Amino acid sequence: MNWGLGHATRCIPLVRALLKEEFEPVLAGDGASLQLLASEFPALRTYELPSYGIRYSRSPGLLKLILLSQLPRIQKAVSEEHRLVQEIVQEEKAIGIISDNRFGVWSNEVPSVYLTHQLQVRAGMLSSLSSSWHQRIISKFQRCWVCDFKGEASLAGELSSNGGNLNNLDWIGPLSRFSKLEHQAANAMDQSNKTIDIGVVLSGPEPSRSQFEEMVIEVLKGRREKVVIVRGVTDSQACLTQQNLTIHNYMLADELEKLIGQSRLLIMRSGYSSIMDLHAAGARALLVPTPGQSEQEYLAERMHKKGWYPSVKQSEFGWNSIQEALEYQWAETKKTSKKTDYAPLFDVFLQGN
């Protein structure tokens, strides 16, 4: 799903695991998400799916109303992508499908798996209706892989804890593209080896991404601290320097791993994929939820209450909040296993083959 880059980045470990097990993945999507996956796996074939064309309001208070008004167009795109997926299955002789939150990417011809952390959808007054609708989508798939721990160790909390009457759920643990930071995660509290004072990883839909980028640059430019900013746009891998700032359009997984490992503090949105990456890396971060996005606001509040990561509203973001994060008393989260074996999950695609 092309809703920020998180839905693409969390697919990276699954694609790697499929390749390791000698499957032949084919990538499908649209926009920046598909571009990112194609950059990570340039040898794999790609297919363009219809864009949901989701537009966002500059006013957080209008976000839900704007999204509701676009439902007819989204449904039309879902129907078209479902038709195209049937063609791709035939052309590729596919034996299975994994859909990360693309509602029409399933088929009755092959086992289809849905990947999500949202068994419950946070949407304010629309939460109950949205959750029921999403669970109906999930019921069309043979399996649903929930990318979280089950129970008390859950990162997503209420979002992933209750699937209603669904009986096709597998909790597979958090998914992160990062896999080489074991020694850094073990020594995450040791700040002596950090070469970057503040790393900023921007993400999410426009215009909120650009608005926050402008705010970050205004707060951090000209200070004595060394700052590296990843803008989260995939136009090119351009890099420029402005005073104490080094600004990259985007980084591939290996480069971003190094940035996270070398930064005293990260500043990030509180999207769930970002939280999974932080958890895997054992990194310190200040979370700034996208205004008006109920899920990000819930996750930021949950992380703060748990003592796992501090958070601040975008309207209150400034140097004081960064200083407080640098002095934060960090609680320890459950360690993510770096030896997760996804191979048994893929047995669903081998039934009858």
The 8 nearest C-alpha neighbors of each residue, nearest first, counted from 0:
[[1, 101, 2, 100, 6, 99, 28, 32],
 [0, 2, 32, 3, 29, 30, 31, 4],
 [3, 1, 0, 204, 4, 203, 6, 5],
 [2, 4, 203, 204, 5, 1, 202, 6],
 [5, 3, 7, 32, 6, 8, 2, 202],
 [6, 4, 272, 8, 7, 3, 9, 273],
 [5, 7, 4, 9, 8, 0, 99, 10],
 [6, 8, 32, 5, 10, 4, 9, 36],
 [9, 7, 5, 10, 11, 6, 176, 4],
 [8, 10, 11, 175, 174, 7, 6, 176],
 [11, 9, 13, 7, 8, 12, 14, 6],
 [10, 12, 14, 9, 8, 13, 176, 15],
 [13, 11, 15, 176, 14, 10, 16, 175],
 [14, 12, 16, 10, 15, 11, 17, 341],
 [13, 15, 17, 11, 16, 12, 18, 10],
 [16, 14, 12, 18, 13, 17, 19, 11],
 [15, 17, 19, 13, 18, 14, 12, 20],
 [18, 16, 14, 20, 22, 19, 15, 13],
 [17, 19, 21, 15, 22, 20, 16, 14],
 [18, 20, 16, 21, 17, 15, 22, 14],
 [19, 21, 17, 18, 22, 16, 342, 15],
 [22, 20, 18, 19, 17, 23, 16, 24],
 [21, 23, 17, 18, 20, 24, 19, 16],
 [22, 24, 18, 21, 25, 17, 43, 20],
 [25, 23, 22, 26, 14, 17, 43, 18],
 [24, 26, 44, 45, 43, 23, 27, 46],
 [27, 25, 45, 44, 46, 24, 28, 43],
 [28, 26, 46, 45, 47, 48, 25, 33],
 [29, 27, 48, 33, 47, 0, 46, 26],
 [30, 28, 33, 47, 48, 50, 1, 32],
 [29, 31, 32, 33, 1, 34, 28, 50],
 [30, 32, 34, 33, 233, 35, 29, 1],
 [33, 31, 1, 35, 7, 4, 34, 30],
 [32, 34, 28, 29, 36, 35, 31, 30],
 [35, 33, 31, 37, 32, 36, 38, 30],
 [34, 36, 38, 32, 37, 33, 31, 39],
 [37, 35, 39, 33, 38, 34, 40, 7],
 [36, 38, 34, 40, 41, 35, 39, 33],
 [39, 37, 35, 36, 41, 40, 34, 251],
 [38, 40, 36, 37, 41, 35, 251, 252],
 [39, 41, 37, 38, 42, 43, 36, 35],
 [42, 40, 37, 38, 43, 39, 44, 36],
 [41, 43, 40, 44, 37, 39, 38, 45],
 [44, 42, 41, 40, 25, 45, 24, 26],
 [45, 43, 25, 26, 42, 46, 24, 41],
 [44, 46, 26, 27, 25, 43, 47, 37],
 [47, 45, 27, 26, 48, 28, 44, 25],
 [46, 48, 28, 29, 27, 49, 45, 33],
 [47, 49, 28, 29, 80, 27, 50, 46],
 [50, 48, 76, 80, 51, 29, 47, 79],
 [49, 51, 52, 29, 48, 76, 30, 1],
 [50, 52, 73, 53, 76, 49, 72, 77],
 [53, 51, 50, 54, 73, 72, 49, 76],
 [52, 54, 51, 55, 69, 66, 73, 50],
 [55, 53, 52, 56, 66, 65, 69, 205],
 [56, 54, 62, 57, 53, 65, 205, 206],
 [55, 57, 58, 62, 61, 59, 65, 54],
 [56, 58, 206, 59, 55, 207, 62, 61],
 [57, 59, 56, 60, 61, 62, 291, 290],
 [60, 58, 291, 62, 61, 290, 57, 56],
 [59, 61, 58, 62, 291, 63, 64, 56],
 [60, 62, 64, 59, 58, 63, 65, 56],
 [63, 61, 65, 59, 64, 56, 60, 66],
 [64, 62, 66, 65, 61, 67, 60, 122],
 [65, 63, 67, 61, 66, 62, 68, 60],
 [64, 66, 62, 68, 63, 67, 61, 69],
 [67, 65, 63, 69, 68, 64, 62, 70],
 [68, 66, 64, 69, 70, 65, 63, 71],
 [67, 69, 65, 66, 70, 64, 71, 63],
 [68, 70, 66, 67, 72, 71, 73, 65],
 [69, 71, 73, 72, 67, 68, 74, 66],
 [72, 70, 74, 73, 69, 75, 68, 67],
 [71, 73, 75, 74, 70, 69, 76, 51],
 [74, 72, 70, 51, 76, 75, 71, 77],
 [75, 73, 77, 71, 76, 72, 70, 78],
 [74, 76, 72, 78, 73, 77, 71, 79],
 [77, 75, 79, 73, 74, 78, 51, 49],
 [78, 76, 103, 74, 80, 75, 79, 81],
 [79, 77, 81, 75, 76, 80, 74, 103],
 [78, 80, 76, 82, 81, 77, 83, 75],
 [81, 79, 83, 77, 82, 78, 103, 48],
 [82, 80, 103, 84, 78, 79, 83, 104],
 [81, 83, 79, 80, 85, 84, 78, 86],
 [84, 82, 80, 86, 85, 81, 87, 79],
 [83, 85, 87, 81, 86, 82, 80, 88],
 [84, 86, 88, 83, 82, 87, 89, 106],
 [87, 85, 83, 89, 84, 88, 90, 82],
 [86, 88, 84, 90, 89, 85, 91, 83],
 [89, 87, 93, 85, 91, 86, 92, 90],
 [88, 90, 92, 86, 87, 91, 85, 93],
 [89, 91, 87, 92, 88, 86, 93, 85],
 [90, 92, 93, 88, 89, 87, 25, 86],
 [93, 91, 89, 88, 90, 94, 87, 95],
 [92, 94, 88, 91, 95, 89, 109, 96],
 [95, 93, 109, 348, 92, 110, 96, 349],
 [96, 94, 110, 109, 348, 93, 111, 97],
 [95, 97, 111, 112, 98, 110, 105, 109],
 [96, 98, 112, 113, 111, 99, 95, 114],
 [99, 97, 113, 101, 104, 100, 114, 112],
 [98, 100, 114, 101, 113, 0, 115, 6],
 [99, 101, 0, 102, 98, 115, 114, 113],
 [102, 100, 0, 99, 98, 104, 103, 77],
 [101, 103, 104, 100, 77, 136, 98, 105],
 [102, 104, 81, 77, 101, 80, 105, 78],
 [105, 103, 81, 101, 102, 98, 84, 80],
 [106, 104, 111, 103, 96, 140, 81, 107],
 [105, 107, 108, 109, 111, 85, 104, 110],
 [106, 108, 109, 105, 110, 111, 140, 139],
 [107, 109, 106, 110, 88, 85, 94, 95],
 [110, 108, 95, 94, 107, 106, 111, 96],
 [111, 109, 95, 348, 141, 96, 347, 112],
 [110, 112, 96, 140, 105, 141, 95, 97],
 [113, 111, 97, 142, 143, 140, 141, 96],
 [112, 114, 143, 98, 97, 99, 144, 140],
 [115, 113, 99, 144, 143, 98, 145, 100],
 [116, 114, 145, 117, 100, 146, 99, 144],
 [115, 117, 145, 159, 146, 118, 158, 147],
 [118, 116, 119, 158, 159, 115, 120, 145],
 [117, 119, 159, 162, 158, 161, 116, 120],
 [118, 120, 158, 130, 117, 159, 121, 161],
 [121, 119, 130, 126, 117, 129, 122, 158],
 [120, 122, 126, 294, 293, 123, 119, 158],
 [123, 121, 126, 125, 293, 120, 124, 129],
 [122, 124, 125, 126, 121, 293, 63, 127],
 [123, 125, 126, 122, 127, 128, 121, 129],
 [124, 126, 122, 123, 128, 127, 129, 121],
 [127, 125, 122, 121, 129, 123, 128, 124],
 [126, 128, 130, 129, 125, 131, 124, 120],
 [129, 127, 131, 125, 130, 126, 132, 124],
 [128, 130, 132, 126, 127, 131, 125, 120],
 [131, 129, 120, 119, 133, 127, 132, 128],
 [132, 130, 134, 128, 133, 129, 127, 135],
 [131, 133, 129, 135, 130, 134, 128, 136],
 [134, 132, 136, 130, 135, 131, 129, 137],
 [133, 135, 137, 131, 136, 132, 130, 138],
 [134, 136, 138, 132, 133, 137, 131, 139],
 [135, 137, 133, 134, 138, 139, 102, 132],
 [138, 136, 134, 139, 135, 140, 133, 113],
 [137, 139, 135, 140, 136, 134, 165, 141],
 [140, 138, 137, 136, 141, 135, 105, 111],
 [141, 139, 111, 138, 142, 112, 137, 113],
 [140, 142, 111, 112, 110, 167, 139, 143],
 [143, 141, 167, 112, 140, 168, 113, 144],
 [142, 144, 113, 168, 112, 167, 114, 169],
 [145, 143, 114, 169, 170, 168, 113, 146],
 [146, 144, 170, 116, 115, 147, 169, 171],
 [147, 145, 173, 172, 171, 116, 174, 170],
 [148, 146, 172, 173, 145, 153, 170, 171],
 [147, 149, 153, 172, 152, 170, 150, 173],
 [148, 150, 153, 170, 147, 152, 151, 160],
 [149, 151, 152, 153, 148, 160, 156, 147],
 [150, 152, 153, 149, 148, 156, 154, 160],
 [151, 153, 150, 148, 154, 333, 149, 332],
 [154, 152, 148, 156, 151, 149, 150, 155],
 [153, 155, 156, 147, 152, 148, 275, 274],
 [156, 154, 158, 153, 159, 157, 298, 147],
 [155, 157, 153, 158, 154, 159, 160, 301],
 [158, 156, 160, 159, 155, 119, 161, 118],
 [157, 159, 119, 117, 155, 156, 118, 160],
 [160, 158, 118, 116, 117, 157, 155, 161],
 [159, 161, 157, 158, 156, 162, 149, 118],
 [162, 160, 163, 159, 118, 119, 157, 158],
 [161, 163, 118, 165, 164, 160, 119, 134],
 [162, 164, 165, 161, 134, 118, 131, 166],
 [165, 163, 162, 166, 134, 161, 138, 167],
 [166, 164, 162, 163, 167, 138, 168, 134],
 [165, 167, 168, 164, 162, 138, 142, 163],
 [166, 168, 142, 143, 165, 141, 169, 138],
 [169, 167, 143, 166, 142, 144, 170, 145],
 [168, 170, 144, 145, 171, 143, 167, 142],
 [171, 169, 145, 172, 144, 147, 146, 149],
 [172, 170, 146, 145, 169, 144, 147, 173],
 [171, 173, 147, 148, 146, 170, 174, 145],
 [174, 172, 147, 146, 275, 175, 148, 171],
 [175, 173, 9, 146, 275, 172, 12, 176],
 [176, 174, 276, 177, 9, 275, 12, 173],
 [175, 177, 12, 11, 9, 8, 178, 252],
 [178, 176, 175, 179, 256, 276, 252, 279],
 [177, 179, 180, 176, 337, 175, 181, 279],
 [180, 178, 181, 177, 256, 182, 337, 253],
 [179, 181, 183, 182, 184, 280, 178, 177],
 [180, 182, 184, 183, 179, 185, 280, 337],
 [183, 181, 185, 184, 180, 186, 179, 187],
 [182, 184, 180, 186, 185, 181, 187, 260],
 [185, 183, 281, 187, 181, 280, 186, 182],
 [184, 186, 182, 183, 187, 181, 281, 188],
 [187, 185, 183, 184, 189, 188, 182, 281],
 [186, 188, 184, 189, 281, 183, 185, 282],
 [187, 189, 186, 190, 185, 283, 282, 184],
 [190, 188, 186, 187, 191, 192, 193, 183],
 [189, 191, 193, 192, 188, 263, 187, 186],
 [192, 190, 189, 193, 194, 263, 188, 261],
 [191, 193, 190, 194, 189, 261, 263, 262],
 [194, 192, 261, 262, 190, 191, 195, 263],
 [193, 195, 261, 192, 262, 196, 263, 225],
 [196, 194, 262, 225, 261, 197, 193, 263],
 [195, 197, 263, 225, 262, 224, 226, 264],
 [198, 196, 226, 264, 262, 265, 195, 263],
 [199, 197, 265, 227, 262, 226, 228, 264],
 [198, 200, 228, 266, 265, 229, 267, 227],
 [199, 201, 229, 267, 228, 266, 230, 198],
 [202, 200, 230, 231, 229, 267, 199, 208],
 [203, 201, 231, 3, 208, 4, 200, 268],
 [202, 204, 3, 208, 2, 4, 205, 201],
 [205, 203, 3, 208, 207, 206, 2, 202],
 [206, 204, 207, 208, 209, 203, 55, 54],
 [205, 207, 209, 208, 210, 204, 57, 55],
 [208, 206, 205, 210, 209, 211, 204, 289],
 [209, 207, 205, 211, 210, 206, 203, 204],
 [210, 208, 212, 211, 206, 207, 213, 205],
 [211, 209, 207, 213, 212, 208, 206, 214],
 [210, 212, 214, 208, 213, 209, 215, 207],
 [213, 211, 209, 215, 214, 210, 208, 216],
 [214, 212, 216, 210, 211, 215, 217, 209],
 [213, 215, 211, 217, 212, 216, 218, 210],
 [216, 214, 212, 218, 217, 213, 219, 211],
 [217, 215, 219, 213, 220, 218, 214, 212],
 [216, 218, 214, 215, 219, 220, 213, 212],
 [217, 219, 215, 216, 220, 317, 214, 318],
 [220, 218, 216, 217, 222, 215, 221, 226],
 [221, 219, 216, 222, 217, 218, 243, 244],
 [222, 220, 243, 242, 219, 223, 244, 224],
 [223, 221, 224, 220, 219, 243, 225, 242],
 [222, 224, 225, 221, 243, 220, 219, 226],
 [223, 225, 222, 196, 226, 243, 197, 195],
 [226, 224, 196, 243, 195, 197, 223, 244],
 [225, 227, 197, 244, 198, 196, 243, 224],
 [228, 226, 245, 198, 244, 246, 199, 197],
 [227, 229, 199, 246, 198, 200, 230, 247],
 [230, 228, 247, 200, 249, 231, 248, 246],
 [231, 229, 248, 201, 232, 249, 228, 247],
 [232, 230, 249, 202, 201, 229, 248, 233],
 [233, 231, 248, 230, 249, 234, 31, 235],
 [232, 234, 235, 31, 249, 248, 231, 35],
 [235, 233, 232, 236, 248, 237, 31, 249],
 [236, 234, 237, 233, 248, 249, 232, 238],
 [235, 237, 248, 249, 238, 247, 233, 234],
 [236, 238, 235, 248, 247, 239, 249, 246],
 [239, 237, 247, 246, 248, 236, 240, 245],
 [238, 240, 246, 245, 247, 241, 237, 244],
 [239, 241, 245, 244, 246, 242, 238, 243],
 [242, 240, 244, 243, 245, 239, 220, 246],
 [241, 243, 244, 221, 240, 220, 245, 222],
 [244, 242, 225, 221, 241, 226, 220, 222],
 [245, 243, 226, 241, 242, 240, 227, 246],
 [246, 244, 240, 227, 239, 228, 226, 241],
 [245, 247, 228, 239, 238, 227, 229, 240],
 [248, 246, 238, 229, 249, 237, 228, 230],
 [247, 249, 230, 232, 236, 237, 229, 231],
 [250, 248, 231, 247, 229, 236, 232, 230],
 [251, 249, 255, 254, 252, 229, 247, 236],
 [250, 252, 254, 253, 255, 39, 249, 38],
 [251, 253, 255, 254, 256, 176, 250, 177],
 [254, 252, 256, 255, 251, 257, 177, 250],
 [255, 253, 257, 256, 251, 252, 250, 258],
 [254, 256, 258, 252, 257, 253, 250, 251],
 [257, 255, 253, 259, 254, 258, 252, 260],
 [256, 258, 260, 254, 255, 259, 261, 253],
 [259, 257, 255, 261, 260, 256, 262, 254],
 [260, 258, 256, 257, 262, 261, 255, 282],
 [259, 261, 257, 258, 262, 256, 183, 282],
 [260, 262, 193, 258, 194, 259, 195, 257],
 [263, 261, 195, 264, 259, 196, 193, 198],
 [264, 262, 196, 193, 197, 190, 195, 261],
 [263, 265, 197, 262, 283, 284, 198, 196],
 [266, 264, 284, 198, 199, 197, 285, 283],
 [265, 267, 199, 285, 284, 286, 198, 200],
 [268, 266, 286, 200, 201, 287, 199, 265],
 [267, 269, 287, 288, 286, 270, 289, 201],
 [270, 268, 288, 295, 286, 299, 287, 271],
 [271, 269, 273, 295, 272, 268, 274, 288],
 [270, 272, 274, 273, 275, 269, 155, 298],
 [273, 271, 5, 275, 274, 270, 276, 9],
 [274, 272, 276, 271, 270, 275, 277, 269],
 [273, 275, 271, 277, 272, 276, 278, 269],
 [274, 276, 272, 278, 273, 277, 173, 175],
 [277, 275, 175, 273, 279, 274, 278, 280],
 [278, 276, 274, 280, 282, 279, 275, 281],
 [277, 279, 275, 281, 276, 280, 274, 282],
 [278, 280, 276, 277, 281, 335, 275, 175],
 [279, 281, 277, 184, 282, 278, 180, 276],
 [280, 282, 184, 278, 279, 187, 277, 283],
 [281, 283, 280, 277, 187, 284, 259, 278],
 [284, 282, 264, 265, 281, 308, 263, 285],
 [285, 283, 265, 264, 266, 308, 286, 282],
 [284, 286, 266, 309, 310, 324, 265, 308],
 [285, 287, 310, 267, 269, 268, 266, 284],
 [286, 288, 268, 311, 310, 312, 313, 269],
 [289, 287, 269, 295, 268, 296, 290, 286],
 [288, 290, 292, 291, 295, 287, 268, 207],
 [291, 289, 59, 292, 288, 313, 312, 296],
 [290, 292, 59, 293, 60, 289, 62, 296],
 [293, 291, 294, 295, 290, 289, 296, 288],
 [294, 292, 296, 295, 121, 122, 291, 297],
 [295, 293, 297, 121, 296, 292, 298, 122],
 [294, 296, 298, 288, 269, 297, 270, 293],
 [295, 297, 293, 299, 288, 294, 298, 300],
 [296, 298, 294, 300, 295, 299, 293, 301],
 [299, 297, 301, 295, 300, 296, 302, 294],
 [300, 298, 302, 296, 301, 297, 269, 310],
 [299, 301, 303, 297, 298, 302, 304, 296],
 [300, 302, 298, 304, 303, 299, 297, 305],
 [303, 301, 305, 299, 307, 308, 300, 304],
 [302, 304, 309, 306, 300, 308, 301, 305],
 [305, 303, 301, 306, 302, 300, 307, 309],
 [306, 304, 302, 307, 303, 301, 330, 308],
 [307, 305, 330, 303, 304, 308, 329, 302],
 [306, 308, 330, 302, 305, 329, 303, 331],
 [309, 307, 302, 303, 306, 284, 285, 310],
 [310, 308, 303, 285, 324, 286, 302, 307],
 [311, 309, 286, 285, 287, 299, 303, 308],
 [310, 312, 287, 316, 313, 315, 286, 320],
 [313, 311, 315, 314, 287, 316, 288, 310],
 [312, 314, 316, 315, 287, 311, 290, 288],
 [313, 315, 312, 316, 311, 290, 317, 287],
 [316, 314, 312, 313, 317, 311, 320, 319],
 [317, 315, 313, 314, 320, 311, 312, 318],
 [318, 316, 319, 320, 218, 315, 321, 215],
 [317, 319, 321, 320, 322, 218, 316, 219],
 [320, 318, 322, 321, 317, 323, 316, 324],
 [321, 319, 323, 322, 318, 317, 316, 324],
 [320, 322, 318, 324, 319, 323, 325, 317],
 [323, 321, 319, 325, 324, 320, 318, 326],
 [322, 324, 320, 326, 321, 325, 327, 319],
 [325, 323, 327, 321, 326, 322, 285, 309],
 [324, 326, 322, 323, 327, 321, 264, 263],
 [325, 327, 323, 324, 322, 328, 321, 329],
 [328, 326, 324, 325, 329, 323, 309, 308],
 [329, 327, 326, 330, 306, 324, 307, 325],
 [328, 330, 327, 307, 306, 331, 308, 283],
 [329, 331, 306, 307, 332, 328, 305, 308],
 [332, 330, 329, 307, 333, 306, 334, 281],
 [333, 331, 334, 307, 330, 278, 152, 281],
 [332, 334, 335, 152, 331, 278, 153, 336],
 [335, 333, 332, 336, 279, 278, 281, 331],
 [336, 334, 279, 337, 333, 278, 173, 172],
 [337, 335, 338, 339, 334, 279, 172, 333],
 [336, 338, 339, 335, 178, 181, 279, 179],
 [339, 337, 336, 340, 335, 178, 341, 181],
 [338, 340, 337, 336, 341, 335, 172, 171],
 [341, 339, 342, 338, 343, 16, 344, 337],
 [340, 342, 344, 343, 339, 16, 345, 13],
 [341, 343, 345, 344, 340, 20, 16, 346],
 [344, 342, 345, 346, 341, 340, 347, 348],
 [345, 343, 342, 346, 341, 347, 340, 348],
 [344, 346, 347, 343, 342, 348, 341, 349],
 [347, 345, 349, 348, 344, 343, 350, 342],
 [346, 348, 345, 349, 350, 344, 110, 95],
 [349, 347, 346, 95, 345, 350, 94, 110],
 [350, 348, 346, 352, 347, 351, 345, 94],
 [351, 349, 352, 348, 347, 346, 110, 94],
 [350, 352, 349, 348, 347, 94, 109, 110],
 [351, 349, 350, 348, 94, 347, 346, 109]]
